[in-house]
Amino acid sequence: MWTFIHKLGSPPWFYRISGVILRWLLPMTVLALAVGIVWGLLYAPVDYKQGNSYRIIFIHVPAAVVALAGYYVMAFAGALSLIWKIKLADTAMRAAAPVGAVLTAIALFTGAVWGKPTWGTWWVWDARITSMLILLFLYLGVVALWDAYDNKVAAAKACAVLSLVGTVNIPIIYKSVDWWYTLHQGASIKFSGESAIHSSMLYPLLLNIVAFYALYACVVLLNMRAQVEVDNRHARWLVEQIGDD
Amino acid sequence: MAFESWSEVWQMGGHGVFVWSAYSVTLLAIAALVIVPWRRSRAEVKAQRAWRARQQGAASSHAP
């Protein structure tokens, strides 16, 4: 376990392994996204109540789910950074923030576009939507805070604290549809018991959730690698890895 | 397929503008997420390879 964490903190090890992972994961992600999106757009049956506008669910829910899970990833990296002062954890935290921000923005945008034909309004200040907006600001706050410091050790510390404090928002987002009367509907997929969604719509949705998770992993790794290359510029091991090809 | 024709796919029963704008913005954002770090990485690797080639060139020109 400890040797694993030490290895994880080693840039040469990370750089090599992430290169191997991406070579497989990136093409599979593109394939899964393509299949999931075409399935949801063209082959899933039309909803008898909402018509075709419901097809937005196949990108709205995956983006929102991964935006929430991605916050835990960022906060966990922040905790590693605070406790063990692992530089690669700082890199991971900084790499995760903009990805989470974009996914949150996608969830908010697709939600607004879905809300117009379904609820008759683009926006409403209900608990779910407002707490998602706060999530967006938390992500953007980490990005801005990091860039505000010239001393990156201090930047990492400040960002880690902000990330960790912000985690209180995540369960609030999850539970917002149960705790308050929201215009936003409750969860359709349930881990226990019958899901409130037919399998012909559930399967493409689950595929897209998996694809968005894979996409998240790919993009965070790509961001981290780009930063590791800059931080280890001209290091002997990096020169050997990037070679001449 | 859930539709009879391509024009029905485009129309989405009157919801076309909502569905297609949501999907196109999402796909553009996803493409940007992948392309931005990929390009940044490629430029950095290129610069480091060029630096290394210059170093080796300088080293060999000093050889007797």
Interface residues (C-beta under 8 A of the other chain):
Chain A: L26 L33 I37 L41 L42 Y43 A44 P45 V46 G51 N52 S53 R55 I56 I59 H60 A63 V99 V102 A105 I106 F109 T110 V113 W114 K116 P117 L215 C218 V219 L222 N223 R225 A226 E229 V230 R233 H234 L238 V239 I242 D244
Chain B: M1 A2 F3 V9 M12 G13 G14 H15 G16 F18 V19 S21 A22 Y23 V25 T26 L27 A29 I30 A32 L33 V34 P37 W38 R40 S41 E44 V45 Q48 R49 W51 R52 A53
